[in-house]
Amino acid sequence: MSVNMTLSKRGDYVVRSALCLARAHPSGSHRKIREVVAEMDVPQTFASQILADLVRSGLATSKAGKGGGYLLARPPASITLLEVIEAGEGTLRSERCALGEGPCRWETVCPLHETWTAATLAFREALAKTTLAALVSRDEALEQGRYPTPSDSHRHGGRTVAIEDWVQVEAGHAPVLQRLARAESWLPACLKAGYREAEALRKGIDPSGLPWATGAMPVVSVKDPKTGDGIDLTWEAGSARVPASRFEGVLETRALDTERTEIRLRGRFRPPIPLATDDAKLAERLSRATVRSALRKSAQVLEESS
């Protein structure tokens, strides 16, 4: 159990997998490994191991064959978060002295022993009071936008990446401006493609890391520019399982000649992988890859429609 109270990757994935099975429980349908992978962003390489953890712990059953897959062994309301986490992490209790090898002035225990034991018990009790049914309720509320964002949420804010990138469009300046004014209708698909390409890059570098792509379509907002030619551009992409990322900036245009236009994007991008972690360099690389890919896709759309 980590001191910073975060789950290991295995603990993360076992909770996601159990949540997927819990959501399917009312229908009585089994979930295939590929469905758990797609719905919960669990890496393919981990999915079978994680689901096997749930089966070994008695929380799920498996069935072979065409109609088979994985099913919760009990109703979600009777399965606690503690049971799920321990299925992946092992028993959540201190197996060694909290102070390591010392210093300790007592012969059998250290001065921190009683306090640390009480804190561990309180942590276990909190997890034991939360059921899978409660998690399903929260998850559905998050998807529907009905769940309020906690003031201490770890998935918002944080450092951002400064973005400045540009592409050349084989189209005149006037038609490009006209098309950009309607960017809310076509730009989300370009951005989604950008996130998808960056996710493929991420999987090649860090297959078991946090997901970058989201199944939801990015939400785009465009406004008339305060100065110059172009648009003030904002977009946000994320889901209940993929931390939200956001861009705020300006998409400027410049006529190169009668048949070529440069579009330049400047602003700040908040990646879905927090920059405060050890993944900072990877997050910056993926941020720029997302924008570069989205700009290339946008150029194609602008050229095809002009």
Stockholm file with secondary structure:
# STOCKHOLM 1.0

chainA/1-306         MSVNMTLSKRGDYVVRSALCLARAHPSGSHRKIREVVAEMDVPQTFASQILADLVRSGLATSKAGKGGGYLLARPPASITLLEVIEAGEGTLRSERCALGEGPCRWETVCPLHETWTAATLAFREALAKTTLAALVSRDEALEQGRYPTPSDSHRHGGRTVAIEDWVQVEAGHAPVLQRLARAESWLPACLKAGYREAEALRKGIDPSGLPWATGAMPVVSVKDPKTGDGIDLTWEAGSARVPASRFEGVLETRALDTERTEIRLRGRFRPPIPLATDDAKLAERLSRATVRSALRKSAQVLEESS
#=GR chainA/1-306 SS CCTTCCCCHHHHHHHHHHHHHHHHGGGTCCBCHHHHHHHHCCCHHHHHHHHHHHHHTTSEEEECSTTCEEEESSCGGGCBHHHHHHHHHCCCSCCSCTTTTCCCCSSSSCTTHHHHHHHHHHHHHHHHTCBHHHHHHHHHHHHTTCSCCCTTCSSSCCCCEEEEEEEEESSCHHHHHHHHTTHHHHHHHHHHHHHHHHHHHHHHHCTTSCCCCCSSCCEEEEECCSSSSEEEEEEEECCSSSCCEEEEEEEEEEEEETTEEEEEEEEEEECSSCTTSTTHHHHHHHHHHHHHHHHHHHHHHHHHHC
#=GC SS_cons         CCTTCCCCHHHHHHHHHHHHHHHHGGGTCCBCHHHHHHHHCCCHHHHHHHHHHHHHTTSEEEECSTTCEEEESSCGGGCBHHHHHHHHHCCCSCCSCTTTTCCCCSSSSCTTHHHHHHHHHHHHHHHHTCBHHHHHHHHHHHHTTCSCCCTTCSSSCCCCEEEEEEEEESSCHHHHHHHHTTHHHHHHHHHHHHHHHHHHHHHHHCTTSCCCCCSSCCEEEEECCSSSSEEEEEEEECCSSSCCEEEEEEEEEEEEETTEEEEEEEEEEECSSCTTSTTHHHHHHHHHHHHHHHHHHHHHHHHHHC
//
